[in-house]
Amino acid sequence: MSQTTDQHSAEQRDTGRREPAGPREPRGVADLFSGGRLLAIPRKAARREQLLEHLSETLFAADREYSEPEVNDALRTVHEDCSALRRYLITSGRLTRTRDGSSYRRATTTR
């Protein structure tokens, strides 16, 4: 092989340099689940917010009222601590509830 062919082959090989990374895509919530069950409620607020968004959108219809037992049953399909999840959903503004606590709705906007 000639020297120019060797140089050309070397240029085609990976030089070990990496392209600058673009903006990172937010992680999904799939890694928080195993077999359809939530492994743990995330401690980090940003990660918990991702989970709450996912739960509110997948477990609750936007145009329906739910009783507290219905909310609990829906949340229990993913995690046993339904009261903690319900509380997080309320404080994040993803679920709203009447003053007397008799009914819940998925919020159309969040806080």
C-alpha positions in Angstrom: 0.0 0.0 0.0 1.2 3.5 -0.7 1.6 6.2 2.0 -1.4 8.2 0.7 -3.6 5.1 0.9 -2.4 4.5 4.5 -3.2 8.1 5.4 -6.6 7.9 3.7 -7.4 4.7 5.7 -6.3 6.4 8.9 -8.7 9.3 8.2 -11.6 6.9 7.7 -11.0 5.3 11.1 -12.6 6.7 14.2 -10.3 9.3 15.7 -11.8 9.0 19.1 -13.2 12.5 18.8 -16.9 12.9 19.6 -19.4 15.2 18.1 -20.5 17.8 20.6 -23.7 16.5 22.2 -26.9 18.4 21.4 -29.5 19.3 24.0 -30.3 16.2 26.1 -33.7 14.7 25.6 -35.7 14.3 28.9 -35.7 10.7 30.1 -38.9 8.9 29.9 -40.5 7.3 33.0 -40.2 3.7 31.7 -37.1 3.0 33.9 -39.2 3.8 37.0 -41.4 0.8 36.3 -40.9 -3.0 36.3 -43.7 -5.2 35.1 -46.1 -2.2 35.0 -45.4 -1.4 38.7 -43.7 1.7 40.0 -40.5 0.6 41.7 -40.3 3.7 44.0 -41.6 7.2 44.1 -38.7 9.4 42.9 -37.2 11.7 45.6 -35.9 14.2 43.1 -38.6 16.8 42.4 -38.0 17.0 38.7 -38.1 13.3 38.2 -41.2 13.0 40.4 -42.9 15.7 38.3 -42.2 13.6 35.2 -43.8 10.6 36.9 -46.8 12.7 38.1 -47.4 14.0 34.5 -47.3 10.4 33.2 -49.7 9.1 35.9 -52.2 11.9 35.5 -52.3 11.5 31.7 -52.4 7.7 31.7 -54.7 6.9 34.7 -57.2 9.8 34.6 -59.4 11.0 31.8 -59.5 14.8 31.4 -63.3 15.0 31.2 -64.3 12.8 34.1 -64.9 13.2 37.9 -63.5 10.5 40.2 -64.3 9.6 43.8 -61.5 9.2 46.2 -61.8 5.4 46.1 -61.6 5.5 42.3 -58.5 7.6 42.5 -56.9 5.2 45.0 -57.8 2.2 42.9 -56.3 3.7 39.8 -53.1 4.6 41.7 -52.9 1.2 43.3 -52.6 -0.4 39.9 -49.0 1.1 39.8 -48.0 1.5 43.5 -49.3 0.5 47.0 -48.8 4.0 48.5 -51.8 5.5 46.7 -52.2 8.2 49.4 -48.7 9.6 48.8 -49.2 9.6 45.0 -52.6 11.2 45.4 -51.1 13.9 47.7 -48.3 14.6 45.2 -50.8 14.8 42.3 -52.9 17.3 44.3 -50.0 19.5 45.4 -48.5 19.5 41.9 -51.8 20.7 40.5 -52.2 17.7 38.2 -55.4 16.6 40.1 -57.9 19.0 41.6 -60.4 18.1 44.3 -63.5 19.7 45.7 -63.3 21.3 49.1 -65.1 18.5 50.8 -62.8 15.9 49.0 -65.7 14.1 47.5 -64.5 14.3 43.9 -61.3 14.7 41.9 -60.6 15.7 38.3 -57.5 15.8 36.2 -56.4 19.4 35.9 -56.3 21.1 32.5 -53.3 23.2 33.6 -50.7 22.6 36.3 -49.2 25.0 38.8 
